[in-house]
Structure formats: C-alpha cells, structure tokens
Amino acid sequence: MDGAAGVGRADRRPVWLLDVDGVINAIGRVGWDGPPRIGRAHDGASAYAMQWAPQLIAGIRALLPRVDVRWASSWIDVGTDQLETLFGLPPLPVAYPADPERRVFPALFAAAHARAKTDAAVDVVRAGRRLIWTDDDAIPAAGADRALLDAAGSLLIVPDRRHGMLPEHLERIRDYVTG
C-alpha cells in the first residue's frame, strides 16, 4: 500500500480510467494554450503520430498521489510502457489485461475494447471505489451499465477527440478528487 492509502487499509483514492487516443492524444488541434508536444508510438512496424498538451500531463502527474490512474486504452494490447516514456508519466497499471485475440479481428477491435473498458468501470464502482473515466468513445450513453455508473456518482468525461482533454476537464477532475 502507498502512503496515500495508509498501511494495512484499503485504497480509498478514486480510480481514473484514462484513455489515450482522443483524450491525451488529440486528433486535431490540442485544446490548451501553447504548442503541443509531438512524438510517435509504435505498434510493431507501424508508427502513429501523437500530440498532447504538456499542461495536461503535468496535471495528471500532480494528481497521481491522490488518484489511482489506470490505462484504459487499446494501447494496452501493444504495451503502455512506450506511452509512459513518450508522455513522461511513471508506470501506471492497466484497467484490464492485454488480449491478443482482440487484434485478430480488426472489425471487432473497438467494440471489444469498449466492452473491456466498461467492464473495468463497473468493477471499480462495484468494489465501492469512486470512478473517474475519461474516454472519447467508449463511455455508454445509456443502459444498465450507465445507470450503475451514474448511481455511483462516477465522473464521466467524454472529450471531443479533435481537441482531447481540455483544462476544464482537468479542473472537474480536481474538484471531484477534493470534493
């Protein structure tokens, strides 16, 4: 157990399920002041352009002692260590395990990750933990899972993938953590 949770006690920090593409990695113009950082992440021989706001990464880093941040991204199947290096984040746990089978059927890839992310979110609230979930396309808009997440008081943020997370999203997370 870390110091934030207390020795011998259950971790009471909120869990933040953090997506990458459309959340950290803006598809269009990053929605923060100043120039974005730019880099590449690799999936085998393929390289993918990434751009992110350094202020967003600084905000995530600042919240780490108070929030249990977990990757909830299709990058889990490739490996998240390169993301941590690229973004300058410490090693973070994953919300669900890698599954090579998801990569076998590209047509089902996005739906399989959306289901894995939703299952991870449901598991967090059923374990009695507060949930923050930032994702541009996997958060259910309706249905039993959404009702459960809403009833638990989860903070669900769906950024516009063109700009990724914005300063006001990070502010909502800070308020949720301290409130």
C-alpha positions as CSV (number, residue, x, y, z in Angstrom):
1,M,0.0,0.0,0.0
2,D,1.2,3.5,-0.7
3,G,1.2,6.3,1.8
4,A,-2.0,7.9,0.4
5,A,-4.0,4.7,1.1
6,G,-2.5,4.0,4.5
7,V,-0.7,0.9,5.6
8,G,-3.0,-2.1,6.0
9,R,-6.1,-0.2,4.8
10,A,-8.0,-0.4,1.6
11,D,-7.0,2.2,-1.0
12,R,-9.7,4.9,-0.9
13,R,-8.4,7.0,-3.8
14,P,-10.7,7.5,-6.8
15,V,-9.8,5.3,-9.7
16,W,-9.2,7.2,-13.0
17,L,-9.6,5.1,-16.2
18,L,-7.6,7.0,-18.7
19,D,-7.9,6.6,-22.4
20,V,-5.2,7.8,-24.8
21,D,-6.4,8.5,-28.4
22,G,-8.9,11.3,-28.4
23,V,-8.2,12.1,-24.7
24,I,-4.4,12.6,-24.2
25,N,-3.6,12.3,-27.9
26,A,-5.6,14.9,-29.6
27,I,-6.6,14.1,-33.2
28,G,-6.8,17.7,-34.2
29,R,-5.6,20.9,-32.5
30,V,-4.8,20.4,-28.8
31,G,-7.2,22.5,-26.7
32,W,-4.6,24.1,-24.4
33,D,-2.5,27.2,-24.7
34,G,0.9,26.8,-26.2
35,P,2.3,24.4,-28.6
36,P,1.7,20.6,-28.2
37,R,4.4,18.1,-27.7
38,I,4.7,15.7,-30.6
39,G,6.0,12.1,-30.8
40,R,5.4,8.7,-32.2
41,A,4.1,5.5,-30.6
42,H,4.7,2.2,-32.3
43,D,2.6,-0.9,-33.0
44,G,5.0,-3.3,-34.5
45,A,6.4,-1.7,-37.7
46,S,3.7,0.9,-37.7
47,A,4.3,4.3,-36.2
48,Y,1.4,6.6,-35.0
49,A,1.7,10.3,-34.6
50,M,0.8,11.6,-31.1
51,Q,0.3,15.1,-29.9
52,W,-0.5,16.2,-26.4
53,A,-0.6,19.2,-24.1
54,P,2.3,19.2,-21.7
55,Q,0.0,21.0,-19.2
56,L,-2.4,18.0,-19.3
57,I,0.5,15.6,-18.5
58,A,1.6,17.9,-15.6
59,G,-1.9,17.9,-14.3
60,I,-2.1,14.1,-14.4
61,R,1.2,13.9,-12.6
62,A,0.1,16.3,-9.9
63,L,-3.0,14.2,-9.2
64,L,-1.1,10.8,-9.0
65,P,-0.7,10.8,-5.2
66,R,-4.5,11.3,-4.8
67,V,-5.8,9.3,-7.7
68,D,-5.3,5.6,-8.8
69,V,-4.7,6.3,-12.5
70,R,-5.1,3.2,-14.8
71,W,-4.7,2.9,-18.5
72,A,-8.0,2.1,-20.3
73,S,-6.9,2.2,-23.9
74,S,-6.4,-0.1,-26.9
75,W,-2.7,0.6,-26.4
76,I,-2.9,-2.0,-23.6
77,D,-2.7,-4.7,-26.3
78,V,0.5,-3.1,-27.6
79,G,2.1,-2.2,-24.3
80,T,1.8,1.0,-22.3
81,D,5.4,1.4,-21.4
82,Q,6.1,3.4,-24.6
83,L,3.3,5.8,-23.7
84,E,4.7,6.4,-20.3
85,T,8.1,7.2,-21.8
86,L,6.6,9.3,-24.5
87,F,4.3,11.3,-22.2
88,G,6.8,11.4,-19.3
89,L,4.5,9.5,-16.9
90,P,5.5,6.9,-14.4
91,P,4.5,3.3,-14.9
92,L,0.7,3.0,-14.5
93,P,-1.3,-0.1,-14.1
94,V,-3.8,-1.2,-16.8
95,A,-7.5,-1.3,-16.2
96,Y,-7.8,-4.7,-17.9
97,P,-5.4,-7.2,-19.3
98,A,-3.9,-7.3,-22.8
99,D,-5.7,-9.8,-25.0
100,P,-4.0,-10.8,-28.4
101,E,-7.4,-12.1,-29.6
102,R,-8.7,-8.6,-29.8
103,R,-6.1,-7.8,-32.5
104,V,-7.1,-10.9,-34.6
105,F,-10.4,-9.4,-35.6
106,P,-9.9,-5.7,-36.6
107,A,-13.6,-5.2,-37.3
108,L,-14.4,-6.1,-33.6
109,F,-11.4,-4.4,-32.1
110,A,-13.1,-1.1,-31.0
111,A,-16.2,-2.9,-29.6
112,A,-14.0,-5.4,-27.7
113,H,-12.1,-2.6,-26.1
114,A,-15.2,-0.6,-25.3
115,R,-16.7,-3.7,-23.5
116,A,-13.4,-4.3,-21.6
117,K,-13.3,-0.6,-20.5
118,T,-17.0,-0.7,-19.4
119,D,-16.5,-3.9,-17.5
120,A,-13.4,-2.3,-15.8
121,A,-15.5,0.8,-14.8
122,V,-18.3,-1.4,-13.5
123,D,-15.8,-3.4,-11.5
124,V,-14.5,-0.2,-9.9
125,V,-17.9,1.0,-8.7
126,R,-19.0,-2.5,-7.6
127,A,-15.8,-2.6,-5.4
128,G,-17.0,0.6,-3.7
129,R,-14.4,2.9,-5.3
130,R,-15.2,6.3,-6.8
131,L,-14.7,6.4,-10.5
132,I,-13.3,9.0,-13.0
133,W,-13.5,7.8,-16.6
134,T,-12.1,9.9,-19.5
135,D,-12.8,8.4,-22.9
136,D,-13.9,9.9,-26.2
137,D,-15.9,7.0,-27.5
138,A,-16.4,4.1,-25.0
139,I,-18.5,5.6,-22.2
140,P,-22.0,4.2,-22.5
141,A,-24.6,6.9,-23.2
142,A,-27.5,4.8,-21.8
143,G,-28.4,1.4,-20.5
144,A,-27.8,-0.6,-17.3
145,D,-24.1,0.0,-17.1
146,R,-24.5,3.8,-17.5
147,A,-27.3,3.7,-14.9
148,L,-25.0,1.9,-12.4
149,L,-22.1,4.3,-13.1
150,D,-24.4,7.3,-12.6
151,A,-25.9,5.9,-9.5
152,A,-22.4,5.5,-8.0
153,G,-21.7,9.2,-8.6
154,S,-19.0,8.5,-11.2
155,L,-17.3,11.4,-13.0
156,L,-17.6,10.5,-16.7
157,I,-15.9,12.9,-19.2
158,V,-16.2,12.5,-22.9
159,P,-13.7,14.9,-24.6
160,D,-14.1,15.9,-28.2
161,R,-11.4,13.7,-29.8
162,R,-10.3,16.6,-32.0
163,H,-9.0,18.5,-29.0
164,G,-8.6,15.8,-26.3
165,M,-9.0,16.7,-22.7
166,L,-9.3,20.4,-22.0
167,P,-8.3,22.5,-19.0
168,E,-12.0,22.5,-17.8
169,H,-12.0,18.7,-17.8
170,L,-8.9,18.6,-15.6
171,E,-10.5,21.1,-13.3
172,R,-13.6,18.9,-13.0
173,I,-11.4,16.0,-12.0
174,R,-9.5,18.1,-9.4
175,D,-12.9,19.2,-7.9
176,Y,-14.1,15.6,-7.9
177,V,-11.0,14.4,-6.1
178,T,-11.0,17.1,-3.5
179,G,-14.8,17.2,-3.0
